[in-house]
Amino acid sequence: MSPGVANFDDVMAAAARIAPHAHTTPVLRSRGLDALAGCSLAFKAEQLQRTGAFKFRGACNAVWRLSADEAARGVATHSSGNHGAALALAAAGRGIPCHVVAPADAVRSKLDAITAYGAVMHRCASGIAAREAACAEVVGTTGARLVHPYADPAVIAGQGTAALELLAAAGPLDAMVVPVGGGGLAAGTALTLAACAPDCRLYLAEPAGAAETRDSLARGERVTDFTPDTICDGLRGTLGQPGFDILRAHGAEVLVVDDADTVAAMRLVWQRMKQVVEPSSAITLAAVLGNRARFAGQRVGLLLSGGNVDLDALPWAA
């Protein structure tokens, strides 16, 4: 793996590396949702992955590719929840320390999972700048190896394995829709599609209240000065430079989704598929339902990225 850069060979190496540790999650179908969408949908059920989200793929790859000397120092990251839990579990599997910096507005159930998997929790103010600064301080104090939630090339490569499995299970696809926040999953997916399914169009589902990826790709430079306002807590991060470079080169297209549509799609997945997914996951279905003409008659893969929902604060509860 080249410093700071991930490629498809890294995705393939990650697939072999994480195979003993990660689940091969199922691909789910729903004739009812196909009828609503006007196309054939194949849902990659990463809510059934270990820790309840795709994040375990990248974290596992990053942890298990460390040398023994690097691993002995432990690992550290910042996270709103899912990546922190994934890194904690991967570190526990290797028997090394893990430190996670979490923002003040993180979902309580996700914080509980991080500590349950054995990580040392460090709290900070909300916002990417505060998270990055606090994490740098933890790394400096502990000597732990930083595993960035979406800019680490090992994380990007690991995330690309989800699309690899989806293509193998679902067969040829005309389009694939993934959520985009920091860009690790989106970038890993782009690497996989470029190598395995170059005719499959990549769409990025992004909340209207945090649509800096759309703006970044439109301007040709990263937009970093914004305040996210979305129910999709996992998609509030700023698009990282590696993700920006990969997605721009791949020609990925962003579909912006209102939170109300995402919540409606989340409820549909529960009702029609009996699956628990979080808003950051349901946004992929919302993006397809909001763009029926674009996907009409096509074979569409959707990444259901996670299912870590706070059941005491469901978005449609009174």
N, C-alpha and C positions, 0 to 999 in steps of 0.2 A: 504493500500500500504506500503510495507516494505521500509525503508530508502534506497535509491539508487538502488532498484530492482523493476522491473515491471514484472507482470505475467498475465496470460490470464484472471483471475478474474478482474484484473484492466482494461483490455480491455473492458470487458462486462460492468463494472461500468462506464467507459468513454462513451460507446455507449449510455447509458441511460442519462448521465449527459449532453452530447452535443446535444442530440436530439432536444431540443427546439431552438437551436441556429444555428446548421450546416445544410447544405443541404445534402440530400441523392442523390448523383450524379448518373446520368444514366450510364448504361453499353452499349457501342456502338459496332456495328458490321460493317464489310466491306467485302463483297464477293470478291471485287477486291484485297484487301490486303491479304485475306485468300489465294487467288490463287498465289499471289507473294511469300507468305511465305511457302506455302505448308502445312498449318495447320489451325486450327480453332482458331481465335483470338477474345478475349473478352476484350475490352478496358474500364477500369474504368476511367471515364472522370472527374478527379479532377481539370482540368482547369475550370470547371464550378462550383467549390466550392466557397464559399465566400472568398474574397480577391484573387480569381483566382488561388488557389493552395491548396493542401492537408494540408498545414501547419496550417490552421485554426483549424483543428481537435485537434491537440496536444495543441496548444495555448489556445483554448477554454476550454479544459479539465483542463489544469493547472490553469487557472484563476478562473474558477468556483468551483474548489475544495478547494480554499483557505478559511480559516476562515475569519470572518468579520474583526478581528484585523489585520491579515496578509494582507488582501486585501487593507485595509485603507492606508498602507504604499506605495502602488503602486507596479509595477513590472518593471523589467529591463531585457534586453538581448543584445546580439550582433548578427548581421545578415547582410547577403549580400542583403537582400531584402524581400523574401517571409515570413520568420518567423517573421521578424520585423513588417510587415504589419498585419499579422495575430494576433500577440500579441496586437498590437495597437487597432485593431477592437474589440478583445475580452475584453480588458480593458475598452474601451469606452462603451461596452455593460453593464459592471458592474459599470461604473461611477468612475473608479479609474485611477490614473496617470500611464503613461507608458513612459519609457526611452529606446531608442534604439541606440546602438553604431553601426555605419556602416562604412565599410572600404572605402578607397579612390577609389578603382576600382569597386565599386558597380554600377549597371545599374541605370541610371538616372530615368527612369520611375518607378523603384521599390522604389527608395528613395522618389519620389513624392507621391507614395501611402502611405508610412509610415507616412509622415507628414499630408497627407489628412485625415488619420484616427485619427489624434489627438495626436500622440506621440511627445515627445521631442527628437530631433535628436542630437546625439553626433558623430562627425566624428573622425576617427583614421587612422593610416597608414594601408596599406594592410598586410595581413598575420594573421594567427590564433593567434600567440603570442601577436601581437599588439591589436587584438580585445579582447582577454581575459583580458589583463592588463587594457585596457581602461574601459571595462565593470566592472571589480572589483573596479575601482576607482569610477565609477558612483554609484555602489551599496553602497560603503562605505560612499559616500557623501550624498546620498538621503535616505538611509535606505530601499530602494525598495527591493522586493523579486526577486532574480534571477530566471528567467525561461530560462534555457539553451536550445538552439535550438535543441539539439539532445541527450543530456546526462540526461536530467530531466526524471525520471521515469513516471511522469504524461504526458509528451509530447510523450514518446514512446508508452504508452498505448493508447493515443488518436489517434496516427497515425495508430495503428493496426486496428482501426475501418473501414478503407477504404477496407482492404482485407476482413474483415467480411462481408461487404455489397456486395463486388464482388462475393464472394462464394455463398451468398444467392441468388443473381440475376442470376448468370451464371451457377449454378449447378456444378457438379464435374469437376475438372480441373486436368490435368496431371502435369502442371507446372505453376508457376507464376513468372513474371519478374518485378523487381522494380529497380529504380535508387538507387545508393548508393553514399553518400557523407559523412556526419557526422554519418549516420547509424540509425537515429531515425525511419524513415519509414521502412527500411529494418528489424530492430529489432522488431518493432511492428508487421510487417507482419509475421515474423518467429514465434512469440508467437501465432498468430491466426492460422497459418497453423498447428503448432504442436498440437493444441487442436481440430481443426475442420476438417482438411484435411491432416493427417500425411503422406499420400502417394503422396501428391502434392509436387513436387520438387521446391525449391526456388532458383532462379537465380538472381544475382545482376549485373546490367548493370553499368559499371564504365568507365569513360573516360581514354584513354591511357595516357593522360597527367596528370592524377591524380590517378594513380592506386595503391594507398597505401593500400587499403582494400585487394586487391589481394595479395600483398606482406605480409601484416600483417597476414592474415589467413594461408598463406603458411609457414611463419616462426614460427607461434604460439605465436607471440608477436606483439604489436602495433608498426607500423612504423610511426613516427611523424616528422622526419626530411626530408621534401621534399618541393619542390616549384611547386605548381600546374600550369599547362600550358594547359588550355582547354577553349573552347567556352562555356562550361556548367558551368555558373557562380554559379549555385546552388549546384554543386558537387565538389567544390574546398575545402571543409572543411575536417578536419582530422577525421577519424573514432574514435568515442568516446569509452571509456572503456566499458560502459554498452552494447553498440551495438556490440563491438568486442566479449564480453563474450557470448551474446545471439546467434550471428551468428555462432560463432565457435561451440557452443553446438549443434546448429541445422544442421550443415553440409552444410551451404549455399555455392553455387558455383558462382564465379565471372566470368563474360564475359566482356572482355576488348574491347572497341569500339573506333575507330579513329573518330576524330571530323568531318572529311569529310563525313563519313557514317551517323553520327548523323544529320548533316545538310540535307543530302539527304532524310533521314527518316522524318525529320521535314517538308520538302517540300511535301513529299508524303501524310502526314496526312492532310495538307492543301488542296492538290489537290483532293484526293480520299474521304476524310471524311468531308471536309469543316470545319475543326476544327483548332483553333489557339492554338498551343502548343509551348513552349519554348524548346531550345535544351536539357536542363536537363530532360525534359519529353520525347522527341522524341527518346532519347537514348535507351529506352526499345524496341521500334520497330526495331531500328538499330541492336540491339543485336540479335533479332530473325532472321532478314534477313541475318545477317552475320553468322548464325549458322543453316542453313536450315536443314541439315541432323540430327542435334540433336533434332529438334522439329517436324520433318516430321510426319504428321498424328495425332499430338497430339492436345489436347484442352488446350490452353494457355491463361492465364490471364495476361494482361499488365496494370500497373499503369501509366496512363498519369498524371504526378504529378502536372503540372501547365501550365498556358498559359500567363504568364506575359512577353510579348515580347516587346522589344523596336522597334516600327514600323518604326522609323527613322534610324534604323541600322540593317536591316534584313541581315542575314549572307550570302545570295546569291546575295545581291545587289552590283552593281559595285561601 
